[in-house]
């Protein structure tokens, strides 16, 4: 999903989710917290507005700090739109 990195993010994410991630960082590998932490990151960085505009470039830069994986994300978006008839 979205990897949480850095002590500050672990602390903030853990507080938001009610879990001590500083002392238990491996908990983010559990499906429940993997999904919730990805949602936390998405919300914290206000990515919905970019997603609503199909702005994959900005979302990729916010998540990865660069454009690594951009082509794959574009292909996934194109396929999802095709599947859902959007």
FENHU-V810018 format. One record per backbone hydrogen bond with DSSP energy under -1.0 kcal/mol. NH is the residue of the N-H (numbers start at 1). CO is the residue of the C=O. E is the energy in kcal/mol with one decimal. If there is no record, write none. Layout:
<<NH,CO,E> <NH,CO,E>>
This chain:
<<10,6,-2.5> <11,7,-2.7> <12,8,-2.6> <13,9,-3.1> <14,10,-2.4> <15,11,-2.4> <16,12,-2.2> <17,13,-2.2> <18,14,-1.1> <19,14,-2.6> <21,19,-1.4> <24,20,-1.0> <27,24,-1.9> <28,25,-1.6> <29,26,-1.9> <30,27,-1.5> <34,30,-2.8> <35,31,-2.5> <36,32,-2.1> <37,33,-2.9> <38,34,-1.7> <39,35,-2.1> <40,36,-2.5> <41,37,-2.7> <42,38,-2.5> <43,39,-2.6> <44,40,-3.1> <45,41,-2.0> <46,43,-1.6> <47,42,-2.2> <51,47,-2.5> <52,48,-2.9> <54,51,-1.8> <55,50,-2.9> <56,54,-1.9> <59,55,-1.9> <60,56,-2.8> <61,57,-2.2> <62,58,-2.4> <63,59,-2.6> <64,60,-3.2> <65,61,-1.9> <70,67,-2.1> <73,69,-2.3> <74,70,-2.4> <75,71,-2.2> <76,72,-2.6> <77,73,-2.5> <78,74,-2.6> <79,75,-2.4> <80,76,-2.6> <81,77,-2.6> <82,78,-1.8> <83,79,-2.6> <84,80,-2.5> <86,81,-2.8>>
